[in-house]
Each structure stands twice: as structure tokens, then as C-alpha cells.
Amino acid sequence: MYFCKLFLIDIMDTIIILDFGSQYTQLIARKVRELNVYCEIHPFNKIPTLGPEVKGVVFSGSPYSCNSADAPVPDMTNIKGRLPLLAVCYGAQYLVKAFGGKVQQSQIREYGRANLQYVDSSSPLLKGIKKGSQVWMSHGDTIESVPEGYRAICSTDNVHYAGYQIEGEQTYAIQFHPEVHHSVDGLTLLRNFVVDICGCQQSWTPASFIETTVQQLREQVGSDKVILGLSGGVDSTVAAVLLNKAIGHNLQCIFVDNGLLRKNEFEGVLASYKGMGLNVVGVDAKERFYGVLAGVTDPEKKRKAIGKTFIDVFDAESKKFNDAKWLAQGTIYPDVIESSSVKGPSQTIKSHHNVGGLPDYMKLKLVEPLRSLFKDEVRRVGRSLGIKDELIGRHPFPGPGLAIRILGDVTPEKVHILQEVDDIFIQGLRDSGLYDKVWQAGAVLLPIQSVGVMGDERTYERVVALRAVESVDGMTADWCHLPYEFLARVSNDIINRVKGVNRVVYDISSKPPATIEWE
């Protein structure tokens, strides 16, 4: 299951999103949460118990055709006709196909912008949406005919059943994606469904999350001691402050120098935690990590080796605190989603070092107070907790650190080169007033060398790639259009100041189809 439900959140109005594998499923969740309504994503074939807190259900899109032999088939016994239901794209087509209508491959595939040429203004789903509203289509099949009782509520020039409602039920369906930016009234449509039709209270706020999570942590942990691995990033910092608020001196934070941090980050982060009331100790484990990474080139093996070594270090350190019973981690929702894979829903993109539980030999139980949050929600919670901007505003940094920005095997020499390059790039962004305009930035050391010339000498040295992206939650991202003058200056500084590098390139790929990190 994608989601580990928090203990006390079941008292809050909830929307359940069933994932059929759409690349946009996480965007639906983000938009619902923008409305301050709590929601969860579950695979279509692992439907949770639908308690009284569940006010409505959303079916996502899918890369499958509902006419395929292996098309996802949900159990709708406790959903259709019992709870308000919004079916999006594949979900809309499946509801037609399953009850006797006709769905077939469209003569003209519908991808991209379209406009609603007919809008039934009496439909609660379309309140406030006018004729001509732009929507985003992404489907190869289309609905040709519908079962009895299905009534069209909106159309485009090419799609008669762009949206429909089932009479006598609070069941609505649309063949476009309201969750994407290009559907200009998409948030209005989702508000109509979530707030008006489902009747959800808009009470999912940073303050409510803090209150319920602190209560939950006190219930879960009690008077036990907790060990938390700080990374210096936003997630682990917010997790630490939440736990500190809940259990105070029973929290012991450990900041591990794995040799894969940014330049001077170990000392700088330890200094930044002073005055926050946290118990923090630093552990130098560089050589241990370099040892397990020696000769390892496969990205997944690197991630797993780093994850196991983190656990081993924490296990050893925890024994210095004999009564510690819990290990806390800053796991967030995208970590869980990207590490999950079932038939239909989103395939595993990469393993995350902090997802998957603890080994049997480790005598600590796991606590993950941020497991329900997207990155932007973590930042909002952090600000509500009063954490200073220099920590909250830090760019995301991968748990495996620079190891996954060094393509190929990891050595201390390569780490040193990349730290110097990264420092010039990040400091350049700060000095130019660009740092806060970028969601995440970093440098990648490529496993190739290129010919260059310095003075009158031929060189054959390393190539580095710079990466800077704009995003909200890390689920999708676009490359940043940094000024040419800035890129030229940074490139020149890197080549002149970092021995062993003679070429700098800039990554202009977006997510999807690329990922933010190269490994």
C-alpha cells in the first residue's frame, strides 16, 4: 500500500483516490490538499476500509485501455451509488464499459488542449465553469455510447461525453484531467466535488496536522526514547522538531557524515541546529560509506548499500543510548509512492533509502511523522513550527547524497571534485539572487572525459552537468531557464577553479520523462 495511515487522521474528512496507474494521480492528491482537504492514494486493487470519515472517492486515469484483457478492474461494491464518485479519464471510460456502454479507440486521439463547447450549468460538478473553458485531454479511447441513466454534462468539439452524470447517484465522470495546470477551471471542478458534493470540511491545515501528529506521536511512542537520523534537510529537520514538541528530551538526534554531503555541510548544519533545543550528536562515518561503495556502479545497488550502512551506523549509535526503542525518519509521501509498485499503479522509479522498514536484527521500531506529506506541505508545517528560513528554504537534497550524482563508482577523489563544483554552482545561485527561485539544484559528475585545451596544452578531463529545476512537490518538474550570463560565469569559474574538470553542460530535461536526479 502506498500510504501508512496516521493514527488520529481518521477523524478528519477524507477523500480516497484509487490509482489505476496514471502519471497524474499524485497531482489529483496535490490539488485536493490545496483545498485543505485530506486525501490518500491507494492502488485500485487494495481498497482500504471505507469508514465514516471517507466522504468521497476519485478514480484516476490509466495507461491501460478499458478494452484490454488486463485492464484494471476495481471492486465498486462499497463505492458506486453509496459514496460520491468522480471518475477521471480511464475511470470515466471504465464506468461506461462495465455497465453496457461502448468505448472504442478514437479516430483522432485526444491529447492536449481542448475547450468545452457545451456546459450543463445545472450540474453541481460544473458550477462556476463557463462554456469555452480550456481542459486538458490525454486519452486514445473515447466514449461512443453510454448506459441508460448516464447524462452528458459537458462536451468539446470532438468529444460528446467529455463529462457525464449518472442519474439517481452522486456519480460524475470526465474524460479530461482537472488536476493539470492546463485545465484552467480544474481546481473549481475539484472544489465542487470535494467541498460541495462530498461535503468535506476544509480542515487539513499545517496547524491541524501539527496538533494531530503531536498527539499521535505521544500515543505511539509514549515515554520511550527515540533516535532520529538528521540529514540537515527540510524533511528530517521538521520531523525532529515535531518529535521534540511531542516527547522533548526523549529524542536523540544523530547527524552522520557519510562523506557524501555538500562541501562543509557537516559543520555548517551542526552549527545551524544550535539554539533549537534539539539533542544532536555528530558521527564521522565517511570511511565506512566509502568502503561499502567501492567498485559499486549500479544506481540501485548504491542506494541499497547506503541505506543499509545508514541503518548499521544508527544501530551502532543507538546502543550508546541503551533505552532507545524507536528510529525516526523523515520519509515523505513521494518517497513512498516512488518506491511502490503493483499491477496498474505507478511503476517503481527508484528505491529510497528510508522506505521499506528496518531489518530484523535491528531492535528499533520505526516512526515516520511526515509519511503523509508532500514536500511543499512539509515546508508549510515547518514554518508553522517556527523553524528558521535558512533550514526550511534549503533545496531538497537526496538521501544517498552525492553518491547518486556521481555516475559510476564512488571514490573520495570524485566526491571532492563534485563538492567543489557543487559549491561554486550553489553559491553562485545565492550570490545572483537565484537560489530561492529554484526548487532544487545540483551538479552531476559524468563517467566520461572530454578533450579540451588550457593554455597551449591539450587536456583530457572530466565533464560535469548542472541541474536546476522548478517544482512544487517533486512529482513533476521543469528545468529552470537560468540566465545565459549566469551559466557562462559559473561554467568559467568551475573550469578555472576545479582541477580535473574541463567541460560543463546544462541539463534541460523535465520530469517526466526524466527524473530530477540522474540516478
LUMRO-23627 format. One record per residue (C-alpha): residue in one letter; z, y, x. Coordinates in steps of 0.5 Angstrom, whole numbers, padded with zeros to 4 digits, always signed. Layout:
# residues N
AZYX;...
END
This chain:
# residues 519
M+0000+0000+0000;Y-0002+0007+0003;F+0005+0010+0000;C+0012+0009+0001;K+0015+0012-0005;L+0021+0016-0003;F+0028+0014-0007;L+0029+0020-0011;I+0022+0023-0012;D+0021+0018-0018;I+0025+0023-0022;M+0019+0028-0021;D+0013+0028-0026;T+0008+0024-0022;I+0000+0023-0022;I-0003+0017-0020;I-0009+0017-0016;L-0013+0010-0016;D-0017+0009-0009;F-0024+0006-0010;G-0026+0008-0003;S-0029+0015-0004;Q-0029+0019+0002;Y-0026+0025-0002;T-0020+0021-0005;Q-0015+0025-0001;L-0018+0031-0003;I-0016+0030-0010;A-0009+0029-0008;R-0009+0035-0004;K-0012+0039-0010;V-0007+0036-0015;R-0001+0038-0010;E-0004+0045-0009;L-0002+0046-0017;N+0005+0044-0015;V+0005+0037-0018;Y+0007+0031-0014;C+0002+0025-0014;E+0001+0019-0010;I-0005+0015-0008;H-0006+0007-0009;P-0011+0002-0008;F-0015+0000-0014;N-0012-0007-0014;K-0005-0005-0012;I-0003-0001-0018;P+0004+0001-0018;T+0009+0000-0024;L+0008+0006-0028;G+0015+0009-0030;P+0016+0014-0035;E+0015+0019-0029;V+0008+0018-0029;K+0004+0023-0033;G-0003+0021-0032;V-0008+0017-0028;V-0014+0019-0024;F-0020+0014-0022;S-0023+0016-0015;G-0030+0016-0013;S-0033+0010-0009;P-0039+0008-0004;Y-0040+0002-0009;S-0045+0002-0015;C-0041-0001-0021;N-0047-0006-0022;S-0046-0009-0015;A-0043-0016-0015;D-0037-0014-0011;A-0036-0007-0015;P-0028-0005-0015;V-0025-0007-0022;P-0018-0004-0024;D-0013-0007-0029;M-0013-0002-0034;T-0008-0006-0039;N-0003+0000-0038;I-0007+0006-0037;K-0013+0007-0041;G-0011+0009-0048;R-0004+0009-0046;L-0004+0015-0041;P-0008+0021-0040;L-0014+0019-0035;L-0019+0023-0031;A-0025+0018-0028;V-0029+0021-0023;C-0036+0019-0021;Y-0035+0012-0020;G-0029+0012-0025;A-0034+0015-0030;Q-0039+0010-0029;Y-0035+0004-0029;L-0031+0006-0036;V-0038+0006-0039;K-0041+0000-0036;A-0034-0004-0037;F-0035-0002-0045;G-0042-0004-0046;G-0046+0003-0044;K-0051+0003-0039;V-0051+0005-0032;Q-0057+0005-0027;Q-0060+0007-0021;S-0062+0014-0022;Q-0070+0016-0020;I-0067+0022-0017;R-0061+0021-0013;E-0056+0027-0015;Y-0053+0030-0008;G-0050+0037-0007;R-0050+0043-0012;A-0052+0043-0019;N-0050+0047-0025;L-0047+0046-0032;Q-0052+0048-0037;Y-0048+0045-0043;V-0041+0046-0043;D-0036+0044-0049;S-0031+0050-0049;S-0027+0046-0054;S-0026+0040-0049;P-0019+0041-0046;L-0021+0039-0040;L-0026+0045-0039;K-0022+0050-0042;G-0024+0057-0038;I-0030+0054-0035;K-0037+0057-0037;K-0044+0055-0037;G-0047+0055-0031;S-0041+0053-0027;Q-0043+0050-0020;V-0041+0043-0019;W-0042+0038-0013;M-0045+0031-0014;S-0045+0025-0010;H-0048+0019-0013;G-0054+0015-0013;D-0053+0012-0020;T-0053+0015-0027;I-0050+0014-0034;E-0056+0013-0038;S-0052+0011-0045;V-0045+0011-0047;P-0041+0006-0052;E-0039+0008-0059;G-0034+0014-0059;Y-0036+0017-0052;R-0038+0024-0053;A-0042+0028-0048;I-0038+0035-0046;C-0042+0038-0040;S-0049+0037-0038;T-0053+0039-0032;D-0061+0040-0032;N-0062+0032-0029;V-0055+0029-0032;H-0054+0029-0039;Y-0047+0026-0039;A-0044+0030-0033;G-0038+0029-0037;Y-0035+0026-0043;Q-0029+0024-0047;I-0027+0018-0051;E-0025+0020-0058;G-0018+0018-0060;E-0016+0018-0053;Q-0014+0022-0047;T-0019+0019-0043;Y-0024+0024-0039;A-0029+0023-0034;I-0034+0027-0030;Q-0040+0025-0025;F-0038+0031-0021;H-0033+0032-0016;P-0028+0037-0018;E-0024+0036-0011;V-0029+0039-0007;H-0030+0047-0005;H-0037+0047-0008;S-0035+0045-0015;V-0032+0053-0016;D-0028+0051-0022;G-0026+0045-0020;L-0018+0047-0019;T-0019+0050-0026;L-0021+0043-0029;L-0016+0039-0025;R-0010+0044-0027;N-0013+0043-0035;F-0012+0035-0034;V-0006+0035-0030;V-0002+0041-0033;D-0004+0042-0040;I-0007+0035-0042;C-0002+0031-0038;G+0004+0036-0039;C+0006+0036-0031;Q+0012+0040-0029;Q+0009+0044-0023;S+0016+0043-0019;W+0013+0040-0013;T+0015+0045-0008;P+0018+0046-0001;A+0025+0047-0004;S+0025+0042-0008;F+0022+0037-0003;I+0028+0039+0002;E+0033+0038-0004;T+0031+0031-0006;T+0029+0029+0001;V+0036+0031+0004;Q+0040+0027-0002;Q+0035+0021-0001;L+0037+0021+0007;R+0044+0022+0005;E+0044+0016+0001;Q+0039+0012+0005;V+0043+0013+0012;G+0050+0014+0010;S+0055+0015+0016;D+0050+0011+0020;K+0048+0014+0027;V+0040+0016+0027;I+0036+0016+0034;L+0029+0021+0033;G+0024+0021+0038;L+0022+0028+0039;S+0015+0030+0041;G+0015+0037+0041;G+0010+0038+0035;V+0011+0040+0028;D+0012+0033+0025;S+0018+0031+0029;T+0021+0038+0029;V+0021+0038+0022;A+0024+0031+0021;A+0029+0033+0026;V+0031+0039+0022;L+0031+0035+0015;L+0035+0030+0018;N+0040+0035+0022;K+0041+0038+0015;A+0043+0031+0012;I+0047+0028+0017;G+0049+0033+0022;H+0052+0031+0029;N+0050+0023+0027;L+0043+0025+0029;Q+0041+0024+0036;C+0034+0026+0039;I+0030+0024+0045;F+0024+0027+0048;V+0020+0023+0052;D+0016+0025+0058;N+0011+0020+0057;G+0006+0023+0063;L+0001+0025+0057;L+0004+0031+0055;R+0000+0038+0056;K+0002+0042+0062;N+0009+0044+0063;E+0010+0042+0056;F+0016+0037+0057;E+0021+0043+0060;G+0018+0048+0055;V+0019+0044+0049;L+0026+0042+0051;A+0028+0050+0052;S+0025+0051+0045;Y+0030+0047+0042;K+0036+0051+0045;G+0040+0054+0039;M+0037+0050+0034;G+0044+0045+0033;L+0040+0039+0035;N+0043+0034+0040;V+0037+0033+0044;V+0036+0029+0051;G+0030+0029+0055;V+0028+0022+0058;D+0023+0021+0064;A+0018+0015+0063;K+0012+0017+0066;E+0011+0012+0071;R+0013+0007+0065;F+0007+0009+0061;Y+0002+0010+0067;G+0004+0002+0068;V+0002+0000+0062;L-0004+0004+0061;A-0007+0002+0068;G-0014-0001+0067;V-0014-0001+0059;T-0020+0003+0057;D-0021+0000+0049;P-0018+0006+0045;E-0014+0001+0040;K-0011-0002+0046;K-0009+0004+0049;R-0006+0007+0042;K-0002+0000+0041;A+0000+0000+0049;I+0003+0007+0048;G+0006+0005+0041;K+0010-0001+0044;T+0012+0003+0050;F+0015+0008+0046;I+0019+0003+0042;D+0021+0000+0048;V+0024+0007+0051;F+0027+0008+0045;D+0030+0001+0044;A+0033+0002+0051;E+0036+0009+0050;S+0039+0007+0043;K+0043+0002+0047;K+0046+0008+0050;F+0049+0010+0043;N+0052+0003+0041;D+0053+0005+0034;A+0046+0008+0032;K+0043+0004+0027;W+0036+0008+0025;L+0030+0010+0028;A+0027+0016+0025;Q+0020+0018+0026;G+0015+0024+0024;T+0010+0020+0020;I+0006+0024+0015;Y+0001+0021+0010;P-0005+0022+0013;D-0003+0017+0019;V-0001+0012+0013;I-0008+0013+0010;E-0012+0012+0016;S-0008+0006+0019;S-0009+0002+0012;S-0015-0002+0010;V-0016-0006+0003;K-0022-0008+0000;G-0025-0002-0003;P-0021+0004-0001;S-0022+0008+0006;Q-0023+0003+0012;T-0018+0003+0018;I-0021+0009+0022;K-0016+0008+0028;S-0009+0006+0029;H-0003+0011+0029;H+0003+0009+0034;N+0008+0011+0029;V+0005+0007+0023;G+0007-0001+0022;G+0014-0002+0022;L+0019-0004+0028;P+0018-0010+0032;D+0023-0016+0030;Y+0027-0015+0037;M+0029-0008+0035;K+0035-0008+0032;L+0034-0001+0029;K+0032+0001+0022;L+0026+0006+0020;V+0027+0012+0017;E+0021+0017+0015;P+0023+0023+0012;L+0016+0026+0012;R+0012+0020+0010;S+0009+0023+0003;L+0007+0030+0006;F+0000+0032+0009;K+0000+0037+0015;D+0000+0043+0011;E+0006+0041+0007;V+0010+0040+0013;R+0009+0047+0016;R+0011+0050+0009;V+0017+0045+0009;G+0019+0047+0016;R+0018+0055+0014;S+0023+0054+0008;L+0028+0051+0013;G+0027+0057+0017;I+0024+0054+0024;K+0021+0059+0028;D+0014+0060+0028;E+0013+0058+0035;L+0014+0051+0033;I+0011+0051+0026;G+0005+0054+0029;R+0003+0049+0034;H-0003+0046+0034;P-0003+0038+0032;F-0002+0034+0038;P-0004+0027+0038;G+0002+0022+0039;P-0001+0018+0044;G-0002+0025+0048;L-0008+0026+0053;A-0009+0018+0054;I-0014+0019+0048;R-0017+0025+0051;I-0019+0021+0057;L-0024+0017+0055;G-0024+0010+0059;D-0018+0008+0064;V-0012+0013+0065;T-0009+0015+0071;P-0005+0020+0074;E-0010+0024+0077;K-0014+0024+0071;V-0008+0027+0067;H-0007+0032+0072;I-0015+0034+0071;L-0014+0034+0064;Q-0008+0038+0064;E-0011+0044+0068;V-0017+0044+0064;D-0013+0044+0057;D-0008+0049+0059;I-0014+0054+0061;F-0017+0053+0054;I-0011+0053+0050;Q-0008+0059+0054;G-0015+0063+0053;L-0015+0062+0046;R-0008+0065+0046;D-0010+0071+0050;S-0016+0072+0046;G-0012+0072+0039;L-0016+0066+0037;Y-0010+0061+0037;D-0008+0062+0030;K-0015+0062+0027;V-0016+0055+0030;W-0013+0049+0027;Q-0013+0044+0033;A-0016+0045+0040;G-0016+0041+0046;A-0020+0038+0052;V-0023+0031+0053;L-0025+0028+0060;L-0031+0024+0059;P-0032+0018+0063;I-0039+0021+0066;Q-0040+0025+0072;S-0046+0030+0073;V-0050+0034+0079;G-0048+0041+0080;V-0049+0046+0085;M-0043+0050+0088;G-0045+0055+0094;D-0050+0051+0098;E-0047+0044+0096;R-0049+0039+0091;T-0043+0036+0087;Y-0043+0030+0083;E-0036+0031+0079;R-0033+0030+0072;V-0035+0033+0065;V-0030+0036+0060;A-0031+0037+0053;L-0028+0043+0049;R-0026+0041+0042;A-0024+0046+0037;V-0023+0045+0029;E-0022+0049+0023;S-0018+0044+0017;V-0012+0045+0012;D-0010+0038+0013;G-0014+0034+0018;M-0017+0029+0013;T-0023+0034+0014;A-0025+0039+0019;D-0031+0043+0021;W-0032+0046+0028;C-0030+0053+0030;H-0035+0058+0031;L-0032+0061+0037;P-0035+0067+0040;Y-0040+0065+0046;E-0037+0070+0050;F-0030+0067+0050;L-0033+0060+0051;A-0037+0063+0057;R-0031+0065+0060;V-0027+0059+0059;S-0032+0055+0062;N-0033+0059+0068;D-0025+0059+0069;I-0025+0051+0068;I-0030+0050+0073;N-0028+0055+0078;R-0020+0053+0078;V-0020+0046+0077;K-0022+0042+0082;G-0027+0036+0080;V-0030+0039+0074;N-0037+0042+0075;R-0039+0042+0067;V-0036+0044+0061;V-0039+0042+0054;Y-0037+0044+0047;D-0036+0039+0041;I-0040+0042+0035;S-0039+0036+0030;S-0035+0036+0024;K-0030+0031+0020;P-0034+0027+0017;P-0038+0024+0020;A-0034+0025+0027;T-0026+0025+0028;I-0022+0030+0031;E-0020+0026+0037;W-0026+0022+0041;E-0021+0016+0041;
END
